[in-house]
Amino acid sequence: MPELILHHYDEAPFAEKIRLVFGIKNLSWRSVIVPSAMPKPNLTPLTGGYRRTPVFQIGADIYCDTQLIATLLERQYPEPSIFPDGNPGLAMALGSWANGPYVVASVAIYMGADDPFAGSLDLPAHFHEDRKKMWQTQFDTDTLGPRLAGYRAQLDAHTDFIRQQLADGRPFLTGERPGWADIHAMWDPWFLIRFAPTEAERAYKHLPSIGLWLDRLAAIGQGTRSEMEPSRALDIAEAAEPLPATGIDPRDPIGIEAGTKVCVSPADYAEAQITGTLVGTTVSSVTIYREDPRVGTVAVHFPKIGYTVEPI
Ligand SMILES: N[C@@H](CCC(=O)N[C@@H](CS)C(=O)NCC(=O)O)C(=O)O
């Protein structure tokens, strides 16, 4: 049985999303710790330059972005489902809220907060500079001050969606069982509590239902985690063959033929150009093959939502 390898670090809230999926599904997985800021010399041979966290690996197949990783895990391990109320489309569509305006409000608040790193987080000295550059397409960190109140107002309006869902006393957002909707929504309080505690207190202290809901989510755990050296993950990729190419979905409007050299880029933040040969698409994903001197041929998979694909 090939191992499920998550490249992540403990403080990464997007990685926490996938750790919670492992928890809901009670999966055993291998944890490879990556640096929280660039450079990431043991990750980029696998991804071709994609630097965001987390990245998921099975053999020589590399999956970028939580939306794609969650979809894959749900397909391979359907029970218990991360869509316990039977609304997979709605829960996935929430990603455009959670990964968009909701997350930007929280990160802007953190970047402009008076108490960043107030907790005991183990982050490198250049972390703030790294993030400033990474988020520059969404906001200018140097001029956040006068706009912070506006971001706080935005955050509170987003948080109120969670309060409304929990108002009838249900334990999780869609009912009795936790799922992907909870995981989307927990990103911001999880992040602010750790990265900007004074801001978190302002935003959540008067809403006890949110703290109790976060406690219930934390109690799910992470499944069974065991650590792996980064070099071992590279060796595994080198020794494995990627999944066979699927070809272009016949209904795909992409207009690029299989075998074409392409560049895949995140369309929102953390600019990067990942180049390779287009070998497959589905209605919601894109796969390229890349050659790397350390790991040989790897398949790198991206979701379509939030990414661009251009021939080069
Ligand atoms: N849309 C991506 C976003 C991932 C993301 O922004 N992750 C943050 C960490 S939680 C990140 O990459 N930070 C910079 C880094 O880790 O290098 C996903 O859903 O996976």
The ligand as an SDF file (V2000), in Angstrom:
LIG
                    3D

 20 19  0  0  0  0  0  0  0  0999 V2000
   -5.0760   27.4050   -2.1220 N   0  0  0  0  0  0  0  0  0  0  0  0
   -3.9800   26.7830   -1.3850 C   0  0  0  0  0  0  0  0  0  0  0  0
   -3.4220   27.7580   -0.3500 C   0  0  0  0  0  0  0  0  0  0  0  0
   -2.2960   27.2090    0.4740 C   0  0  0  0  0  0  0  0  0  0  0  0
   -1.6030   28.2730    1.3140 C   0  0  0  0  0  0  0  0  0  0  0  0
   -1.7060   29.4810    1.0660 O   0  0  0  0  0  0  0  0  0  0  0  0
   -0.8880   27.8270    2.3240 N   0  0  0  0  0  0  0  0  0  0  0  0
   -0.0880   28.7330    3.1390 C   0  0  0  0  0  0  0  0  0  0  0  0
    0.2500   28.0950    4.4680 C   0  0  0  0  0  0  0  0  0  0  0  0
   -1.0980   27.6440    5.4310 S   0  0  0  0  0  0  0  0  0  0  0  0
    1.2360   28.9060    2.4810 C   0  0  0  0  0  0  0  0  0  0  0  0
    1.4990   28.2970    1.4880 O   0  0  0  0  0  0  0  0  0  0  0  0
    2.1140   29.6920    3.0270 N   0  0  0  0  0  0  0  0  0  0  0  0
    3.4240   29.8370    2.4640 C   0  0  0  0  0  0  0  0  0  0  0  0
    4.2730   28.6440    2.6210 C   0  0  0  0  0  0  0  0  0  0  0  0
    3.9430   27.7110    3.3650 O   0  0  0  0  0  0  0  0  0  0  0  0
    5.3380   28.6400    2.0160 O   0  0  0  0  0  0  0  0  0  0  0  0
   -4.4810   25.4940   -0.7600 C   0  0  0  0  0  0  0  0  0  0  0  0
   -5.7090   25.3880   -0.5610 O   0  0  0  0  0  0  0  0  0  0  0  0
   -3.6960   24.5780   -0.5140 O   0  0  0  0  0  0  0  0  0  0  0  0
  1  2  1  0
  2  3  1  0
  2 18  1  0
  3  4  1  0
  4  5  1  0
  5  6  2  0
  5  7  1  0
  7  8  1  0
  8  9  1  0
  8 11  1  0
  9 10  1  0
 11 12  2  0
 11 13  1  0
 13 14  1  0
 14 15  1  0
 15 16  2  0
 15 17  1  0
 18 19  2  0
 18 20  1  0
M  END
$$$$
